[in-house]
């Protein structure tokens, strides 16, 4: 049944600059899309990773798990730029003070 609204659109695209990869994610990151976000990062060889989540509107436990995997794979080389919604989820889960979370 059509509720009159468009379905949320998910996208994840990688931009590389030398050994730095920036993955720009938009839309909802959930159990259906979190692995795509993760694989988009892992697809590119990188010494440094920026995960740009500024356009993410929903972030669930599968998304948290994917980011936790990235933090283990890229210790001291991961930066996450959270949207307001993502930051709130990270705060609730106790992860907002991790070194990889960019300050507000």
FIPA-484950 format. One record per residue (C-alpha): y, z, x; chain; residue number from 0; residue in three letters. Coordinates in steps of 0.2 Angstrom, whole numbers. Layout:
// FIPA-484950
<site py="Y" pz="Z" px="X" lomar="A" keza="NUM" mise="ala"/>
...
//
This chain:
// FIPA-484950
<site py="0" pz="0" px="0" lomar="A" keza="0" mise="unk"/>
<site py="17" pz="-5" px="7" lomar="A" keza="1" mise="unk"/>
<site py="28" pz="10" px="9" lomar="A" keza="2" mise="unk"/>
<site py="43" pz="-1" px="12" lomar="A" keza="3" mise="unk"/>
<site py="45" pz="3" px="31" lomar="A" keza="4" mise="unk"/>
<site py="39" pz="-6" px="46" lomar="A" keza="5" mise="unk"/>
<site py="25" pz="1" px="56" lomar="A" keza="6" mise="unk"/>
<site py="30" pz="9" px="72" lomar="A" keza="7" mise="unk"/>
<site py="28" pz="-3" px="87" lomar="A" keza="8" mise="unk"/>
<site py="21" pz="3" px="103" lomar="A" keza="9" mise="unk"/>
<site py="24" pz="-6" px="119" lomar="A" keza="10" mise="unk"/>
<site py="21" pz="-2" px="138" lomar="A" keza="11" mise="unk"/>
<site py="28" pz="-13" px="151" lomar="A" keza="12" mise="unk"/>
<site py="28" pz="-11" px="170" lomar="A" keza="13" mise="unk"/>
<site py="42" pz="-16" px="182" lomar="A" keza="14" mise="unk"/>
<site py="38" pz="-15" px="200" lomar="A" keza="15" mise="unk"/>
<site py="50" pz="-14" px="215" lomar="A" keza="16" mise="unk"/>
<site py="40" pz="-12" px="231" lomar="A" keza="17" mise="unk"/>
<site py="29" pz="3" px="230" lomar="A" keza="18" mise="unk"/>
<site py="38" pz="10" px="215" lomar="A" keza="19" mise="unk"/>
<site py="32" pz="6" px="197" lomar="A" keza="20" mise="unk"/>
<site py="42" pz="10" px="182" lomar="A" keza="21" mise="unk"/>
<site py="33" pz="9" px="166" lomar="A" keza="22" mise="unk"/>
<site py="44" pz="8" px="150" lomar="A" keza="23" mise="unk"/>
<site py="35" pz="15" px="135" lomar="A" keza="24" mise="unk"/>
<site py="42" pz="14" px="117" lomar="A" keza="25" mise="unk"/>
<site py="35" pz="19" px="100" lomar="A" keza="26" mise="unk"/>
<site py="21" pz="31" px="96" lomar="A" keza="27" mise="unk"/>
<site py="10" pz="37" px="110" lomar="A" keza="28" mise="unk"/>
<site py="-6" pz="44" px="102" lomar="A" keza="29" mise="unk"/>
<site py="-25" pz="42" px="103" lomar="A" keza="30" mise="unk"/>
<site py="-24" pz="24" px="99" lomar="A" keza="31" mise="unk"/>
<site py="-11" pz="20" px="112" lomar="A" keza="32" mise="unk"/>
<site py="-11" pz="33" px="126" lomar="A" keza="33" mise="unk"/>
<site py="-25" pz="24" px="136" lomar="A" keza="34" mise="unk"/>
<site py="-15" pz="8" px="136" lomar="A" keza="35" mise="unk"/>
<site py="0" pz="18" px="143" lomar="A" keza="36" mise="unk"/>
<site py="-11" pz="25" px="156" lomar="A" keza="37" mise="unk"/>
<site py="-19" pz="9" px="161" lomar="A" keza="38" mise="unk"/>
<site py="-2" pz="0" px="162" lomar="A" keza="39" mise="unk"/>
<site py="3" pz="13" px="176" lomar="A" keza="40" mise="unk"/>
<site py="-14" pz="12" px="185" lomar="A" keza="41" mise="unk"/>
<site py="-14" pz="-8" px="184" lomar="A" keza="42" mise="unk"/>
<site py="0" pz="-8" px="198" lomar="A" keza="43" mise="unk"/>
<site py="-3" pz="-2" px="215" lomar="A" keza="44" mise="unk"/>
<site py="11" pz="11" px="218" lomar="A" keza="45" mise="unk"/>
<site py="17" pz="25" px="229" lomar="A" keza="46" mise="unk"/>
<site py="29" pz="31" px="216" lomar="A" keza="47" mise="unk"/>
<site py="29" pz="31" px="197" lomar="A" keza="48" mise="unk"/>
<site py="42" pz="33" px="184" lomar="A" keza="49" mise="unk"/>
<site py="36" pz="34" px="167" lomar="A" keza="50" mise="unk"/>
<site py="51" pz="30" px="155" lomar="A" keza="51" mise="unk"/>
<site py="47" pz="38" px="138" lomar="A" keza="52" mise="unk"/>
<site py="65" pz="38" px="132" lomar="A" keza="53" mise="unk"/>
<site py="61" pz="27" px="118" lomar="A" keza="54" mise="unk"/>
<site py="45" pz="36" px="113" lomar="A" keza="55" mise="unk"/>
<site py="46" pz="43" px="95" lomar="A" keza="56" mise="unk"/>
<site py="29" pz="52" px="94" lomar="A" keza="57" mise="unk"/>
<site py="18" pz="60" px="107" lomar="A" keza="58" mise="unk"/>
<site py="2" pz="69" px="104" lomar="A" keza="59" mise="unk"/>
<site py="-12" pz="78" px="114" lomar="A" keza="60" mise="unk"/>
<site py="-20" pz="61" px="120" lomar="A" keza="61" mise="unk"/>
<site py="-3" pz="57" px="127" lomar="A" keza="62" mise="unk"/>
<site py="-1" pz="74" px="136" lomar="A" keza="63" mise="unk"/>
<site py="-19" pz="71" px="143" lomar="A" keza="64" mise="unk"/>
<site py="-14" pz="54" px="150" lomar="A" keza="65" mise="unk"/>
<site py="2" pz="61" px="158" lomar="A" keza="66" mise="unk"/>
<site py="-8" pz="75" px="165" lomar="A" keza="67" mise="unk"/>
<site py="-20" pz="62" px="173" lomar="A" keza="68" mise="unk"/>
<site py="-5" pz="53" px="181" lomar="A" keza="69" mise="unk"/>
<site py="2" pz="70" px="188" lomar="A" keza="70" mise="unk"/>
<site py="-15" pz="73" px="197" lomar="A" keza="71" mise="unk"/>
<site py="-16" pz="55" px="203" lomar="A" keza="72" mise="unk"/>
<site py="2" pz="54" px="209" lomar="A" keza="73" mise="unk"/>
<site py="6" pz="72" px="215" lomar="A" keza="74" mise="unk"/>
<site py="24" pz="73" px="221" lomar="A" keza="75" mise="unk"/>
<site py="26" pz="55" px="216" lomar="A" keza="76" mise="unk"/>
<site py="28" pz="55" px="197" lomar="A" keza="77" mise="unk"/>
<site py="44" pz="56" px="187" lomar="A" keza="78" mise="unk"/>
<site py="43" pz="57" px="168" lomar="A" keza="79" mise="unk"/>
<site py="59" pz="53" px="158" lomar="A" keza="80" mise="unk"/>
<site py="56" pz="61" px="141" lomar="A" keza="81" mise="unk"/>
<site py="64" pz="57" px="125" lomar="A" keza="82" mise="unk"/>
<site py="70" pz="72" px="114" lomar="A" keza="83" mise="unk"/>
<site py="53" pz="71" px="105" lomar="A" keza="84" mise="unk"/>
<site py="43" pz="70" px="120" lomar="A" keza="85" mise="unk"/>
<site py="52" pz="85" px="128" lomar="A" keza="86" mise="unk"/>
<site py="49" pz="95" px="113" lomar="A" keza="87" mise="unk"/>
<site py="31" pz="92" px="114" lomar="A" keza="88" mise="unk"/>
<site py="31" pz="96" px="133" lomar="A" keza="89" mise="unk"/>
<site py="40" pz="112" px="129" lomar="A" keza="90" mise="unk"/>
<site py="28" pz="117" px="116" lomar="A" keza="91" mise="unk"/>
<site py="13" pz="114" px="127" lomar="A" keza="92" mise="unk"/>
<site py="21" pz="123" px="142" lomar="A" keza="93" mise="unk"/>
<site py="23" pz="108" px="153" lomar="A" keza="94" mise="unk"/>
<site py="42" pz="106" px="152" lomar="A" keza="95" mise="unk"/>
<site py="45" pz="115" px="168" lomar="A" keza="96" mise="unk"/>
<site py="33" pz="104" px="178" lomar="A" keza="97" mise="unk"/>
<site py="41" pz="96" px="193" lomar="A" keza="98" mise="unk"/>
<site py="37" pz="79" px="187" lomar="A" keza="99" mise="unk"/>
<site py="48" pz="81" px="171" lomar="A" keza="100" mise="unk"/>
<site py="66" pz="75" px="174" lomar="A" keza="101" mise="unk"/>
<site py="79" pz="87" px="169" lomar="A" keza="102" mise="unk"/>
<site py="88" pz="85" px="152" lomar="A" keza="103" mise="unk"/>
//
